[in-house]
Amino acid sequence: RLLLVMALPVLLLLLLVITGLVLSHPWARHLHLPSPRTRLTIHATLSLFTMVFVVLHLVALALDPWAKVGWIGALLPMASEYRPVAVSLGVLALWAGIITGVTARFAGRFAARYWWPIHKVAAALLLLVWAHSVFAGSDVAALTSFYIATGLFVLALAVTRYTARTPADLVDSLTGSLDSDTPTPVASRSSR
């Protein structure tokens, strides 16, 4: 049971980031099943479950006298007696996750220029959680291959997501080349 409370938040966050990358991937328009609406619902549901299990993870560690994390250590960086740097990575990920989740909740109400850059932090958030798991976890030896495989998979998906050319990129490159071919007007004599 304790392993579920400790490891399940990482697995849920992995699934959350993967679905987010797939949702925003330029190649996603070629996916027919599940529908975009269903994919968004899955992503939102995963975010809720992830937060629930992160809270359970936090409560379990804060109440465990052996862990020596406590409530303050679970909420503030460098306040834990147990591996303070590693636990702080998890605390920073918690706060970044809250910010990402709150802005996602109001995504339709905020202008995209505010919501989208903040939401992109989720990929870095996974890196924090991954480092937190590796450096603070007691099960690292058993899960090394899991961490490597999932880390490489998400990295590959993120690279293809952020380097893929979208139709908007193609339009921008075409209009940019048209703009550079347009002769610039010569200043009139009256402006001299």
N, C-alpha and C positions, 0 to 999 in steps of 0.2 A: 504493500500500500504506500509506503513512504517513497519508494522508487517512482511510483506514478505521480506523486505530488512533486517530486524533484525533477523528473525527466520529461513528463508530459508537457509542461510549458514550453520547453525547447522544441519538441516535436510539433506542437501546435503553431508556434511562431514560424518554424520552417515552412509548414503548409500555408500559413498566412502570407508569408513573403513570396512563396512560389505562386500562389493564386494571384497576388497583386502584380507580380511581374508578368504573368500570363495575361491578366486583364489589360495591362498597358502595353503589351508587346505589339509592335506593328504587324506581326504575323498572325495575331489573334483573329483578325478579320477573316482568315481562312478556316477557322474552327467553326463547325456547324453545331456540334453538341458538346457540352450543354450550351444553351443559348446565352448570350451576353448578360441578360437579366439574371439567369440562374447562376452564372459565374460570379456576378456581383453579390448575390444573396449568399452564396457559399463563402465568399471573402468576408462579408459583414458578420456572418454567423461564426466563422473561425475567429474573428477578432474578439467577439464576445466570450467565446470559450477560452481563448488565450488569456484574456484579462482575469476571468474567474480562476483559472488554474495558477496564474501568477500570484493572485491574492492568496490562494491556498498555500502556495510555495512560501510566500512571505510570512504568513501566519505560522506555518509549521516551523520555520527557522527562528522566528522571533520568540516562540514559546518553548523551543527546545533548549534546555539548560546546557547540554553538552556542546551544542553548536557555538555558543557564546557570541551570537549575533545580536540578539535583543531587538526591541522595537526601534531604538534610535539607530542602531547599526543597519537595520533593514530599510530605513528611510533616508539616512544621511550618509554621504560618502565619507570614507575613512573613519567611521565611528564604530566599526566592528572589531572585536578582539580577534576573531578568526579570519585569517588571511585578508587584511583590510583592503589591499589593492584589488584583489580578485572580487571581493564582495562589492567594492565600490563600482566596479564595472557593471555588475548587476543592478546596483542602485541607479546609476546613470541611465542604464537601459530602461529601467522602470519609468523614470521621469520622462525620458524621450518617448517611450511608448504611450504614456498618458497624453503628452502633447500631440503626438501623431494621431491618437484615437480621438481626442477632442476636436482637432481640426477636421478629421475625416467625418465626424458626426455632423459638422456644419458645412460640408463640402458644397452643397448646393446653395448655401447662403453667402459664403465668402467668394470673392472674386478668385478665379483660378490662379492668378498671380500670387496670392497669399497661401492658398491651400496646397497646391501641387508641390512647390519646393519643400514645404515642411513635410509633406507626406513622403517625399523621396528619402527622407531621413530613415525610413523603415529599413532600408538595406543596410545602412550603417548600424542601426539598432541590432540587427541580427549579428553583425560582427561583434558588437559588445557582448551580447548574450553568449555567443560562441566562445569568446575569450573568457567570460565569467564561468562558463561550464567547464572549460578545460582547466583553468587555474584554481577554481574554488571547489570543483566537484570531487567527490571521493570515488567516483566510478570511472575515472578517466581511462584507466588501463583496459577496462572491459569495453569501452565505447570509442576507442581511438579510431577504429576503421569507420564507424558510424560518423564521427566528426569529420574525418577526411573526405569520405564519400559525399556527404550532404553539403559540406563546404564547397567542394569542387563543382558539384551540380548547380548550386545556387550561383556561384561565381560565373559559371559558363552561361547560365540563363540570363544573368544580369548583363554580361558582356554582349550577348546577342541582342538583348533588349535595347541597350543604350548605343549600340553601334549600327543597328539596322536602320536602313533608310526607309523613311515613311513617304507616302505620297506627298505630304506637305513639304518634306525635304526636297523632293524632286521638283516640285513647283517653285520653291524658293531658289533652287540652283538654276532653273531655266529662266526665271524672271530676273535673277541676278545677272545672268549672262546677257540678257536683253538690255538691262540697264547699263551695263558696261559698254555695249555696242552703240548706245545712243549718243550722238555727239552733244557735247555741252554747248549751250548757247554762248555766243561771243558777246561780251559786254558792249552795250551801246556807247556811242560817243558822248552822250549826255551824262552818263554816269561817271565819266572820267574826271 
